Amino acid sequence: MAQVKSQHYWRQLRTALTAGQWDSRTPAKDTHGRPISWADLLRKFHKHSPGHQDVGELASQTQALSLLLSANYTTLDGGEVGPQGVLALGEECMLAEERIDEGKAGYSSLKQLDASRSDSIRAALAYHAYAVRRPEDCLQHLSEVKDITNTQGFVFSSGTTRSAPATLHVPGSSSNASISSSRTGSFVSAQSTGSTADIDEGRAWTAVECVRSICLKGMSYEILNANEPDKAFTTYLLASPIIASAVADIPASVPISNPGLLAGPDNSSFARYRELWRWVERVLRRGIILGARMCDVTRTDGANGSLWQLFQQYHACNAHWPPLFRPEQRSAIACLHLRALILRARASPIPKPAADRSHRWISTARSVVQEYRAILSVSTSFPKAGERNVKVEDLIDLAVAAWEADGAVGEFAGWLIDVLWWATRLTFNSYKIFRHMSRLFYVAGDPELAQRTLRLYVQIVSKAREAQLAEEVTTTQDKSGAFGAGVHIDTDFNWVQTLVQGSRMLSRLALVDGGKAVEQAKEAGQMIEKAKTRLDRGDTVLLASVHLSEAIWHIATAYTEQDPRTRTKHFEESLELLKTSLSIHPTASTHHHLSLAYLRSGPSQDLQAAILHARAAVESESGETRHWHLLGLLLTAAGDWQAAREVLEMGMSVSESELAEEEPDQIDGLPGNDTALDGIQAHDFAAPPAVTINGHTETANGDASSQHRSEPAVLLTKDATELPPSADLLHQLGDRPSPNRQDAFEHALQLRMTQLTLTEHVDGPEGTGDKWVEVFQWFSERRGVSADDRRMSIDSRRASQDLRPTSMISGGEKLASGGPDIRVSTLFPPVEEQPEPIPGAPEVPNSITVTPASPMIQTPAYSQDQLNGDHRNGKEVGSEEKQRLSVDTTRGRGKKVREVFISGVHKGRARVTTISKKIGHNVGRHNSHHLKRSISAPDFHALLGQPPYQASSIHLRQHLSIYASQLDLSSVEAPPPPPSLPPPEPTPTLPKQKQRAARDRRLLSNLWLMSSATFRRLDKIEQARGAIQEAEVRDENNSAVWVQLGLYHLALDDSRRALECFQKALFVSPGDVSATIHLCRIYLAAVQDGGRLKEGMERADRDNVDLAVGLLSELTKGAGWDVPEAWYFLGKMYALQGRRDRERECLCFALTLSENRPLRDPGAAVGWCL
């Protein structure tokens, strides 16, 4: 019975010491489970273990000294920071002057013990010596310890029962076996049922003594050898193996089978090992602070690597510590850790956004941010009036800097936005939070929230500045003012930079958002005016950015207001501001916008100057796809087809590097750093532009130039007493946000569409066969279409198709790596069932040219036989066409497509007038040619014989099909009516994934429409119709579908149905330029075919002419002011009205606009602003 009680109180004493419950009234329990005090615990221990008096004395003096030291703090953990700051050692673990005498008394008592019998006594003596401010004696006692890192060395050598060793090791064979095995085993015994074995058997306390001794030795070196910090740093590193074992063996939550044996109410793992964690945190923190002053964080060799080891161990220990455990100290280490990660990331190459990110440094950074966030959530509170939560704002700066160092990719900003939302709950109207929010919401694809937070930022800072100016007349010396207004004022630099970026954002949105374009452009101008109020005109970089932003605002205003009275003035002022910005501080963006300004029609048009500035933009920022695209378009306007083709190929290589899944070693097709192409000096095309940050030259993505790093990248200076502000790590905002993957994909697709247009213009429509296959294949690889992401088209013959053998269905080939649900879109896939497109999808601006796919092609859409008046029977022609289009279904998809293209080579070209050569094709009288009809189209009678499926167009749900009106319904039997459909439910704001899907559908729809125009020019009428069907299936709200359908009917010489299609296009998009022009073209052709002049026109014709004049007059004042076709047809309409002077003016202006015109509209292909 005595042996059982002895072992019980041994374990209770070890548990109380390891838990560090120095001030607890009941740190232990007796054998009956009743709580007992420290005095009773030591009394009962002496009673039942009479031969271990030294052990009791060690425990008693340790508890007494710990209580004396805790008098310096409010808690036993010592979480308060001294006046010297968290970085200074200060008087940590030293007694206050008034308590030194009490400490010396305990020091003297321990000296009476025989220190030669155990290292535990030597360690306790060292602890007391340091506490009474004798670091020399502390080092002397620790020098007598055989191995300070050996936990077994703190156990006494075995002796007789009468002279029992002064150790916390339970005597007995079972205990000996346990302690021997615990050196390499777990801290938690698998055989223990009441508590953890390592605490019961003493290993946990010996670990505490080891870590404490190492920490005391290092702190003594810091005091005595202040000029040799490496000595203390090396000492602190000795604790790493012990800490690693503790982290690995101690679970975050220890299972307790019998909690009644523990005295304290907190039975968590941290509470039971609290004293161990106190010393572990202290030794790691002191080592990290010393390493931060000595080590280069961009390297991992030698001592530099040791610092990263300490960071990793501290981060691992955080999982065991509650948020309220030493929050000040842990906050400082979290800041240093994040700062080190950011600096090292900037010194390393940045992987591509699509690369595997699961094991990269950003995962560690995000984990540290979350830990710091948890600490601040409980250690800080909502600020009072006139105060700021500086720690939360500093964490936000660190998190944003980490995101910037990771590439500043919008798709990967979700975690950072979550942190920002959390920060709003612990701050009050923080301008810093709203400044970051505005930027991040925009790059993450939420422009609405970006605008709202930008307005909040402007409102907060403006009101605070007004209040500060009003308080300047007071006598207060507080820089924050009598009411704390100064704390909400951002710096002049940040104010101007944020508002400039906000104006650029609003201008971009105004050019693509038709609903709020005017309001957004007006607000962009207001942002510029507010930025000028605090602009330092001595800062040339900032001044140039303001001029550039104002120039872009003038461009956006001119295109959104559509006011002919102010348009020219806006363009002139924009050009002058761009020239001024270029003279102050030339940038690639300024060159790009100047190139667009010189390309724009008007008195200032200068094609050679535009090409010169486009080349300068490419040389300055060769990694931007749109610079290459613009240069290629300009070369097509100059007629340099070969150079344009080469430049577009280079741009395609650059775009592929942006979309590559792995970072390539070299971009194929790009010249070296010292080579030139067509007068363009080429550099590293994948490297982002360089910016200056904190006096160092860095790229826009944060890569620091190694030649500017003459000194190691240390985190702290030797004499630093405070952490450096995290705002210093933030990048300047730069010219514009980096494009996300969606934007990069769209830029690359637009460039490929320009390549197809150029190929068709140079080689003819028949030369685009292989390229069409490549473009659709490229699109499918990056935006694969799932098998169940399809639905029945409006006039497909799914029922009849399903009757065919599987081998006869050419519905696209499965990707080799895409799985069974991924299909590759071919040029002629069968029209299958797809789900309804997402309502409210954002509309992509349509091209304003007459023929969207290839506006400058001069090749007519009719063969020489047709031009010569080939009036063969339609059935014969259709039979030949059907034979010509029949292909072997066993061939590959590419061969089928090439056969279709090759079979449709034009054998002649039509004669066109001089003006029509300048303006484009299809501006003559379409009824002057008799296009042969083909009957190789799908059987409409068979279609109407099947139950109709839901029409995808919102204008045709009341009809059976958009093609039902093409038939003579008197010759067929009317089909049964379709089943009624439930009304569509209102759709809320689309999630980002659905918005991206909607944008992809619009892009794919436009791509199909572009192929339809090519087929129409190839005289492949049925293929053109099939492509229109596919485009309508992808995006039923695309007005360009109706435009191409109208052109299809014009090719079939069916003006009535073409007229209906153009009217429906205008119903979908009232400002559609192409629909308006083609609608007026039909009105013109109707009058010209009748051979009637003004006096001989019927009333209906005169009304149509007047309507066309009204439509075209409004169009040329607005969106179609620079479209030569609009002016050409307006002149023709004026001629029918007998207004010859206006006719001459319009035709001359149309001829002027057609000169120096690129193959595609720059606004649709590249955009009017970056």
ABEGO torsion letter per residue (X at the ends): XAAAAAAAAAAAAAAAAAAGBAABABABBBAAGBBBBAAAAAAAAAAABAABAAAAAAAAAAAAAAAAAAAABABAAGABBBAAEAABAEABGBBBAAAAAAAAAAAAAAAABBAAABAAAAAAAAAAAAAAGBAAAAAAAAAABABAABAAAABBBBBBAABBBBBABBBEAAAAAAAAAAAABBABBAABAABBAAAAAGAAAAAAAAAAAAAAAAAAAAAABAABAAAAAAAAAAAAAAAAAAAAABBABBBBABAAABABABABAAAAAAAAAAAAAAAAAAAAAAAAAABBAABABEAAAAAAAAAAAAAAAAAABBAABGAAAAAAAAAAAAAAAAAAAAABBBBBAABBAAABAAAAAAAAAAAAAAAAAAABBBBBBGBBBAAAAAAAAAAAAAAAAAGGBAAAAAAAAAAAAAAAAABBGBAAAAAAAAAAAAAAGBAAAAAAAAAAAAAAAAAAAAAAAAAAABABABAAEAAGAAAABBBAAAAAAAAAAAAAAAAAAAAABAAAAAAAAAAAAAAAAAAAAABBAABAAAAAAAAAAAAAAAAAAAAAAGBAAAAAAAAAAAAAAAAAAAAABBBAAAAAAAAAAAABBEAABBAAAAAAAAAAAAAABAABAAAAAAAAAAAAAAGBAAAAAAAAAAAAAAAAAAABABBBABBBGBBBAABBBGGBBBBBAABBBBBBBGGBBBBAAGBBBAAABABBBBABBAABABBBBAAAABBBAEABBBBBAAAAAAAAAAAAAAAAAAAAAAAEAAAAAAAAAAAAAAAAAABBBBAAABBBBAABBAAAAAABBAAABBAEBBBAAAEAABBBBBABBBBBBBBBBBBGBBBBBBBABABAABAABABBABBAAAAAGBABBAAAAAAAAAAAABBBAABBAAAAAAAAAAAABBABBBBBBAAAAAAEBGABBAAABBBBBBAABBBAAAAAABBBBBBABAAAAABABAAAAABBAAABBBBBBBBBBBBBBBBBBBBAAAAAAAAAAAAAAAAAAAAAAAAAAAGBAAAAAAAAAAAAAABAABAAAAAAAAAAAAAAGBAAAAAAAAAAAAAABAABAAAAAAAAAAAAAAAAAAGBBAAABBAAAAAAAAAAAAAAAAAAABAAAABAAAAAAAAAAAAAAGBAAAAAAAAAAAAAAABGBBABBAAAAAEABX
